[in-house]
Amino acid sequence: MTRTDPHDAPTGPLDVPSGPHDVPTAAQLVAAVRDFLQTDVLPAVEGRVRYHTRVAVIVLAMVEREIELGPAQADQHAARLAELGVAGDADLAAAIREGRVEDDAALVTALEQAVRAKLEVANPGYLTD
């Protein structure tokens, strides 16, 4: 998401209001607040307030990415878990501890993809190809 005006016309499925909600969408609101903090507030503050503003900008960017990527990531994660024969993360952890899941390429791939999805939201800069 790169738009900063919460009243911009919808450009994708995440920009389309859901249910009874109108424009701006949650994603647009988060982007607008992040942009305001980054563009207007950050250059005008110092010290502790500057640090906390930078943290807020980072957090809002994470929220934007989770809004954008989260639903597809959740579906993909659920499909990977189902392929391993488990219902959720806690079930997977128990299955690994109890030896109910084979320690093979499918497990490693599922775990790598889960970590990759987390990094795509938390800090995509940490990802390497």
N, C-alpha and C positions, 0 to 999 in steps of 0.2 A: 504494500500500500504506500503510495507516494503522494496521494492527494492530501492537501492540508485544509481545504475549505470543506467543512462538514455539510455544506449545502450543494456541493457538486452533484451532478446527475449520476445515478448509479452506473457503474461500468462493468460489474461482474456479479456473480451470484451472492457474494458476501456483502455487496453494497445494496442489495435489494432488501427493503424492510421486511421483517418477519411478523407474522400474526397481525395484531392491531397496531403495530408500531410504524411510524412514518419516518421519513428522512429527517435528520441524519440517523444512520444506523449506529449501532454500538461501535463497530469498527471505525466509522467515520468520526465519531466523538472522541475515541481514544487517540486517533491520529491527530485530530485538531488540538487536543490538550498537549500531546507530546510535542507537536510543532511549536506551539506557543511557548512552552517551557524552554525548548531548545533555541528558538529564534529570538524571543523577546526577554525571557527571564535570565537565562544562563549568562549572556553577555553583561547583564546589569548587576550581577551579584558576585560576592567574594566569599572566601573562607568556607565555613560550615554550610551556609545556605547554598553556595555554589556546588559543594560536594553533594548535598542532598538533592539538589536539582538535577545533577548528572545521574544520580541513582534513580530518580523518578523517571527521567527520560529513558533510561535503560529498561526499567520495569514496564513502562508503557509500550516500548517497542516489543518486549516479550509478549505482552497481552495482545498486541496487534497480530503478531505471528501465530499465537495460539488460536485466536479467532479465525484467522485465515487458514491455518493448516490443521488445526485440531480435529475437526470432524472427519476428514479423510484419514488422518493418522490413526484415529480411534478405530475406524472401520478396518484399516489394514492390520492394526495390532490384534484386533479381535480375530481376524481371519488367520493370522499366524498362530495365535494361541490355539484356535480350534484345530489347526493342522497338527499341532503337538498333542491334542487330546486333553487340553486343560481349559478351564472356564475363565480364568483371570490370572493376574500377576501373583496373588497369594497362592493360588492353586499350582501355578508353575513352580514357584519357589519350593513348595512342599513336595511336588513331584520330583524335582531335582534332588532335594535332600534325601528322599526315600528311594531314589533310583528308579522311579516309574517312567522317566523320560530318558531316552537314549542320549548319551553324550556324543552326538554326531553333528554333521554339517548342518542339518535342519535346525538343531537347537542353537548352534553358534550363530547361524544366519538370523534367526529370530531375535536373539539377544543383541546382535550388532544392529539390527534394524530398529529395535526399541531404543537403544542408546542414540542412534542417529536421529530418530524422531525427536528425542528430548533435546538434543543439541540444535536441531533446526529451529526450535522455539527459544531455548535458553540463550544460545550464542552461536549462530551459524558460522562465525569466524573461526571457531575451533575445528570445524570439519575440514578434512583433507580427503582428496580422492584417491 
